[in-house]
Amino acid sequence: MNINLLIDQLVLYALREQLIKPQDRVWAVNELLSVLHLDEYSPTGFSGKTPKYPCEILSKLCDYAVQRGLISPDTVTMRDLFDTKLMGVFAKRPSQTIQEFFELHKKNPRKATDKFYHDARALDYIRTSRVAKNKAWKARTRYGNLDITINMSKPEKDPKDIAAALHAKASSYPQCLLCKENEGYAGRINHPARQTIRLIPLDLLKDGDLWYLQYSPYVYYNEHCICLSGKHEPMKLTQKSFARLLNFVELFPHYFIGSNADLPIVGGSILTHDHFQGGRYTFAMEKAPLEKTFKLAKFPHVKAGIVKWPMSTLRLNGKKQDLVEAATYILKKWRTYNDPKADVLSKTGSTPHNTITPIARRRGKLFELDLVLRNNRTTDEFPLGIFHPHADVHHIKKENIGLIEVMGLAVLPARLSKELKDLEPYLIRKDVAGLYKNETLKKHAPWVEQLLKKHTFTSKNTAKILQTEVGHVFARVLEYAGVYKQTPEGRAAFERFLKKL
């Protein structure tokens, strides 16, 4: 293995992606030699083609590190720790990144995020090669074209890593994956390396309470960003949350931003650290029209309506401060709202159940807020949640419905990639009896029976039909998660809440 050639290729890649400047070449080589535990180097003069992303070069460098005993054991986790350390050589100091970002932002906010996103991908912080493994398509439904993604990007844990993590020394630094202290952290067996992450400080309320902009390492859509609190505090939806969301889209009018709900079941995966998610993407929810408009008596300058969407969504349009006050008013009303006839109870004992998933965006000079009503109550009949995917859709989606899925993008488990493919011959042969004998696939059998009544399957059309039908199941998932159903009774219950406003 020509280690000198690999070093030259990686340095030339960094130069071409403008991660470093020509004057940095010798320094960068020496930094890589240090990481690779090398004392000698002979330049090869390589000037050929470099890959769009560095994963090919990094993979070979990791092979070399395994041979030299620098990576042990040879697992995905240990390789990730090592290749992040290599790419950390090319990451600018945080102060340089911040200065560059705000200089570009003064000229054009889009140029600032373009450069920030480019660098995150070029440094392999965003694992672009893995994200490309995700399977994605659009499915036409009564609510528009929903985005369907089968998440194949996160590698499976090696048993060696799992065993090592169990015996790893406990640490509370950084406290979680969203803490600002991750910036530059070398990582460990049970915490990813973060030498390549950079954070942009944002004083969204002009009160000195800094929040930080970064990108998600496993993006689900274009420029999938995270805006996180500088403090390790639990998710909490308040008037300040609405103000921060709207101030964010004022700073970045080409982005949307939203917050997961602040209660279990209806919230996101990390409720222990307050954060938002945004990006540069148009979801089906944003395209959805209003099915009804109404007036908020206390806020005559705010346009309000119910969105034609499976989740129970109010849309507000107006000036920023008006929206902050109107959204706070609606949240306060919803927090204490009870309608037993519609299964809506705001509390059981001292446990709260009602909250909101808010999404903010710009509309020219005005602002827009979508407020999705959520309730996380459980019963014996629905132990995972009344307003949660019910048992008949668990073969496709059983997990919580968070912000991204609320907006119309399904993040489905990796198992479905193989399972859907394996279902095809059963559908073509109409072999339901055989399907019930397959331990892995029998959970899909009732669904398959329904599909066979609707379609005639052939070797040419089965895969496409399955994609469409998965989209229809996801639409049903969202309907289950909606507090007010798409029925006359559901609409009447929604109207009862609107009267309270």
VENNOR-V246801 format. One line per field, one symbol per residue. psi: psi as a letter, one per 30 degrees, with the letter a starting at -180 (. if undefined). burial: I if it has 24 or more other C-alpha atoms within 12 Angstrom, else O. Layout:
BEGIN
psi=???
burial=???
END
This chain:
BEGIN
psi=kjeeeeeeeeeeeeefghelleffeeeeeeeeeeeghkflkjkfgkgakllelgeeeeeeeeeeeeefgfjklileeeeeeefeeeffefklkeeeeeeeefeeeeejeeeeeeeeeeeeeefgejieeeeffkkklkkklfgajkkkkjjgejkkkkeeeeeeeegkkkkgklelffkfffjfkflafgklkhfgkkkjkkifghgfjklkkllkfikflkhjlkjkkfkiklkkjaeeeeeeeeeefeeiffllklkllgllefaafjffjkllkaaikjleeefklkfkllkjefifgkkklkkikfkjkkkkkaleeeeeeeeeeeeeeeegkkiefggjkfljbgjlfkakjkkklkibfllkkkjjkkkgklleeiffkeilklefgffejflljaeeeefgjkjllfffeeeeeffeeeeefhieeeeffjeeffffeeeeeeeffeljklfffeeeeeeeeeeeeeeeeeeefkeklhleeeeeeeeeeeff.
burial=OOIIIIIIIIIIIIIIIOIIOOOOIOOIIIIIIOIIOOOOOOOOOOOOOIOOIIIOIIIIIIIIIOOOOIIIIIIIIIIIIIIIIIIIIIIIOOOOIIOIIIOOOOOOIIOIIIIIIIIIIIIIIIIIIIIOOIIIIIIIIOIIIIIIIIIIIIOOOOOOIOOOOOOOOOOOOIOIIIIIIIIIIIIIIIIIIIIIIIIIIIOIOOOOOOIIIIIIIIIIIIIIIIIIIIOIOIIIIIIIIIIIIIIIIIIIIIIIIIIIIIIIIIIIIIIIIIIIIIIIIIIIIIOIOIOOOIOIOOIOOIIIIIIIIIIIIIIIIIIIIIIIIIIIIIIOOIIIIIIOOIIIIIOOOOOIIIIIIIIIIIOOOIIIIIIIIIIIIIOOOOOIIIIIIIIOIIIIIIIIIIIIIIIIIIIIIOOIIOIIOOIIIIIIOIOIOOIOOOOOIOIIIOIIOOIIOOOOIOOOOIIOIIIIIIIIIIIIIIIIIIIIIIOOOIIOIIIOIIOOI
END
